[in-house]
Amino acid sequence: MPTSTADNNTEDIVTDFYLQSVLATSLHTREQCMNLINLVEANAIVASQTPSIGVQLELSKQQRLLYSHLGQLRELNRNAILKVRNTKQTTAEARQEIDRLHLQLQNLYYEERHLRGEIAACDSYDHKYQQLPLIPVGEFLEVNPEHTEDDEKTLMFARINHELSERELLEQERQGLLKKKQGLIADNKKRKDDLASLDKDLETFIDAAKPIQKIFEKQY
């Protein structure tokens, strides 16, 4: 039986090898059905008549061929069902993996956005060291030429350490001057106390000499 145009179009559309074998088996089964029908019609077989032995043998042969094609179709159908189940399971597993990866990607996007925000906050943060009254870079390098090749970060650390050293020296000088000041204050206080005691002694002496002075004033 010749292949129809629709069958040719179907074969052009379906490119999967397994599906093509299903279509071919289906086509053969249909052709076998048509052959069997044509055989019955050609011999004018009806239910009330018994066909000849030759016709019966030919019918039996065509039926076995039909049953063979139907058996192949059933097997292909079972295999197709199993393939569909396996494909669905594989698709479900792939979808779960895609969902997991998508969620992980979203988490990475959120983490990236958070980190970018933290970096921006750090870049815009008003660090206290930037407010330190450090000596100019040129002046610092003149005093410390070993830092000429340092990068910006290392140079900043060196300038801060230099400022710390200078402030520690100034603090030591301040503490020395403070101790000296406290010593002078103590000396001044002692001298004031001595002068106050001397004034008191003088007043006592003057008071004690007043009677003698009065006697001399009476005699002379």
Backbone torsions as a table, in degrees:
resi	resn	phi	psi	omega
1	MET	NA	128.6	-176.7
2	PRO	-68.2	149.8	179.6
3	THR	-78.7	134.8	-178.0
4	SER	-78.8	166.9	177.6
5	THR	-65.0	-36.0	178.3
6	ALA	-61.5	-38.9	179.3
7	ASP	-65.3	-40.5	178.2
8	ASN	-63.2	-40.7	178.7
9	ASN	-63.7	-40.1	179.8
10	THR	-63.3	-41.4	179.4
11	GLU	-66.4	-31.7	177.3
12	ASP	-70.2	-34.4	-178.5
13	ILE	-76.9	-45.5	-176.9
14	VAL	-84.1	118.1	-178.5
15	THR	-110.2	-12.1	179.5
16	ASP	-69.6	133.0	-175.9
17	PHE	-62.7	-41.3	-178.8
18	TYR	-66.3	-43.2	179.1
19	LEU	-66.6	-34.2	176.0
20	GLN	-63.7	-38.2	177.4
21	SER	-67.1	-35.3	176.8
22	VAL	-64.7	-45.5	179.3
23	LEU	-62.8	-39.9	179.8
24	ALA	-65.4	-43.8	178.3
25	THR	-64.0	-40.3	176.9
26	SER	-62.1	-41.2	179.0
27	LEU	-63.9	-43.0	178.8
28	HIS	-64.2	-39.0	178.4
29	THR	-63.8	-43.1	178.3
30	ARG	-63.5	-42.7	178.1
31	GLU	-61.3	-38.7	179.3
32	GLN	-67.2	-38.2	175.8
33	CYS	-61.3	-42.6	179.7
34	MET	-66.1	-38.2	177.7
35	ASN	-62.3	-42.3	-179.7
36	LEU	-65.1	-41.8	178.7
37	ILE	-64.9	-42.5	179.3
38	ASN	-63.3	-37.7	179.1
39	LEU	-64.4	-42.9	179.0
40	VAL	-63.9	-43.9	-178.7
41	GLU	-68.1	-37.4	-177.8
42	ALA	-66.3	-31.8	-179.1
43	ASN	-98.3	5.9	176.6
44	ALA	51.2	49.3	-177.8
45	ILE	-82.2	128.2	176.1
46	VAL	-125.5	170.2	-175.7
47	ALA	-68.0	-26.2	-175.6
48	SER	-85.5	-6.5	-177.1
49	GLN	-115.0	149.2	176.4
50	THR	-101.3	120.4	-178.3
51	PRO	-69.2	162.6	179.3
52	SER	-68.5	167.7	-178.6
53	ILE	-62.3	-41.4	-179.3
54	GLY	-62.3	-43.8	179.6
55	VAL	-65.7	-41.5	179.1
56	GLN	-60.9	-41.9	178.9
57	LEU	-63.9	-41.2	179.0
58	GLU	-66.6	-41.4	176.5
59	LEU	-61.2	-43.8	179.4
60	SER	-61.0	-41.0	179.4
61	LYS	-63.8	-46.1	-179.4
62	GLN	-66.0	-35.4	177.7
63	GLN	-66.0	-41.2	178.8
64	ARG	-62.7	-40.3	176.8
65	LEU	-62.7	-40.9	178.5
66	LEU	-63.8	-44.7	178.6
67	TYR	-62.3	-37.3	178.1
68	SER	-62.4	-45.5	178.0
69	HIS	-64.5	-40.1	178.8
70	LEU	-64.7	-38.7	177.0
71	GLY	-62.0	-42.1	176.6
72	GLN	-62.3	-41.0	178.4
73	LEU	-62.3	-43.7	178.7
74	ARG	-61.3	-43.0	178.6
75	GLU	-63.1	-44.4	177.5
76	LEU	-62.4	-36.7	178.5
77	ASN	-64.9	-43.9	177.6
78	ARG	-61.9	-44.5	179.3
79	ASN	-62.6	-38.2	179.0
80	ALA	-64.9	-41.4	178.3
81	ILE	-61.6	-44.2	178.1
82	LEU	-62.5	-41.4	178.5
83	LYS	-63.1	-40.0	178.9
84	VAL	-63.9	-42.8	178.9
85	ARG	-62.6	-45.6	179.1
86	ASN	-63.3	-39.5	178.9
87	THR	-64.9	-41.1	178.0
88	LYS	-63.0	-42.8	179.5
89	GLN	-64.8	-44.1	178.2
90	THR	-62.9	-40.3	178.8
91	THR	-64.7	-41.2	179.1
92	ALA	-63.8	-43.2	179.0
93	GLU	-64.6	-41.4	178.2
94	ALA	-64.5	-39.0	178.7
95	ARG	-64.5	-41.0	176.8
96	GLN	-62.0	-41.8	178.7
97	GLU	-65.1	-40.6	178.0
98	ILE	-64.0	-42.6	178.0
99	ASP	-62.0	-41.1	179.5
100	ARG	-64.3	-44.8	179.1
101	LEU	-66.3	-36.9	178.3
102	HIS	-64.4	-43.4	177.9
103	LEU	-63.8	-41.3	178.0
104	GLN	-63.2	-39.2	177.8
105	LEU	-65.2	-41.1	177.4
106	GLN	-61.9	-42.2	177.9
107	ASN	-61.5	-38.8	178.1
108	LEU	-66.2	-38.3	176.6
109	TYR	-62.2	-44.5	178.9
110	TYR	-63.3	-42.2	179.8
111	GLU	-65.0	-40.4	178.4
112	GLU	-62.8	-43.8	179.6
113	ARG	-63.4	-39.9	178.3
114	HIS	-64.0	-44.6	-179.2
115	LEU	-65.5	-39.3	177.3
116	ARG	-62.4	-38.2	176.5
117	GLY	-64.2	-41.4	178.2
118	GLU	-64.4	-41.2	179.4
119	ILE	-64.2	-42.7	178.5
120	ALA	-63.3	-39.2	178.3
121	ALA	-64.7	-39.2	178.7
122	CYS	-67.4	-39.0	-179.8
123	ASP	-66.3	-35.2	-177.8
124	SER	-91.4	0.0	-177.7
125	TYR	-69.8	135.6	179.9
126	ASP	-84.6	88.6	-177.0
127	HIS	-68.6	142.9	-178.3
128	LYS	-65.7	-33.2	-176.8
129	TYR	-64.9	-23.4	178.7
130	GLN	-70.7	-16.9	-179.7
131	GLN	-96.0	-1.1	-179.9
132	LEU	-70.1	139.0	178.8
133	PRO	-78.9	68.5	-179.1
134	LEU	-76.1	153.9	177.1
135	ILE	-71.4	152.5	-179.3
136	PRO	-57.2	153.8	-177.1
137	VAL	-60.1	-44.7	-179.1
138	GLY	-59.5	-44.6	179.5
139	GLU	-65.3	-38.9	179.0
140	PHE	-64.9	-41.2	-179.2
141	LEU	-69.3	-29.6	175.8
142	GLU	-64.9	-37.4	179.6
143	VAL	-80.8	-32.9	-176.9
144	ASN	-126.2	74.4	-176.8
145	PRO	-66.6	-15.1	-179.8
146	GLU	-67.8	-13.2	179.9
147	HIS	-99.6	14.8	-176.3
148	THR	-63.2	-36.9	-176.8
149	GLU	-91.8	3.8	-178.6
150	ASP	-70.0	151.7	173.8
151	ASP	-76.9	176.6	-174.2
152	GLU	-61.2	-41.9	-178.3
153	LYS	-66.4	-48.2	-179.8
154	THR	-63.5	-39.1	179.1
155	LEU	-64.2	-38.8	178.5
156	MET	-64.3	-43.1	177.5
157	PHE	-60.4	-42.1	-179.5
158	ALA	-64.1	-41.3	178.8
159	ARG	-65.3	-39.2	178.4
160	ILE	-66.1	-42.4	178.1
161	ASN	-64.2	-37.0	176.6
162	HIS	-63.7	-43.7	178.0
163	GLU	-62.5	-38.9	177.9
164	LEU	-62.9	-43.9	179.3
165	SER	-61.9	-43.8	179.7
166	GLU	-63.2	-40.1	-179.5
167	ARG	-70.3	-33.7	177.2
168	GLU	-65.4	-40.8	176.9
169	LEU	-63.9	-43.0	178.2
170	LEU	-63.7	-35.9	178.7
171	GLU	-67.0	-39.7	177.3
172	GLN	-62.9	-43.1	177.5
173	GLU	-62.9	-41.0	179.7
174	ARG	-63.2	-43.3	179.0
175	GLN	-62.3	-40.0	177.7
176	GLY	-63.6	-44.7	178.4
177	LEU	-65.3	-35.3	178.7
178	LEU	-65.2	-42.5	177.6
179	LYS	-63.8	-41.6	178.4
180	LYS	-62.5	-41.4	178.3
181	LYS	-61.9	-44.7	179.4
182	GLN	-62.6	-37.1	176.5
183	GLY	-64.4	-43.3	178.2
184	LEU	-63.8	-40.1	178.6
185	ILE	-62.6	-41.0	178.6
186	ALA	-64.3	-40.9	178.6
187	ASP	-64.5	-44.2	179.1
188	ASN	-61.3	-39.8	180.0
189	LYS	-65.0	-40.2	179.8
190	LYS	-65.0	-40.8	179.5
191	ARG	-66.7	-40.0	177.0
192	LYS	-62.1	-40.8	179.1
193	ASP	-64.9	-40.0	178.6
194	ASP	-64.6	-44.0	178.3
195	LEU	-63.1	-40.4	178.4
196	ALA	-63.5	-39.8	178.7
197	SER	-66.6	-38.6	178.8
198	LEU	-65.7	-41.2	177.4
199	ASP	-60.1	-41.0	-179.7
200	LYS	-66.0	-40.6	178.1
201	ASP	-64.4	-40.7	178.8
202	LEU	-63.1	-42.1	179.1
203	GLU	-63.1	-40.3	178.2
204	THR	-63.7	-42.4	179.8
205	PHE	-63.6	-43.1	-179.9
206	ILE	-64.0	-42.6	179.4
207	ASP	-63.3	-38.1	-179.7
208	ALA	-69.8	-28.5	-177.3
209	ALA	-86.4	-9.7	-178.2
210	LYS	-61.9	-42.1	177.6
211	PRO	-61.5	-39.1	179.2
212	ILE	-65.9	-40.0	179.3
213	GLN	-62.5	-38.2	179.2
214	LYS	-66.6	-36.3	179.4
215	ILE	-65.6	-44.6	179.4
216	PHE	-63.5	-34.6	-179.8
217	GLU	-69.5	-30.9	-179.9
218	LYS	-75.8	-37.5	-178.0
219	GLN	-75.8	-28.6	-177.1
220	TYR	-120.7	NA	NA
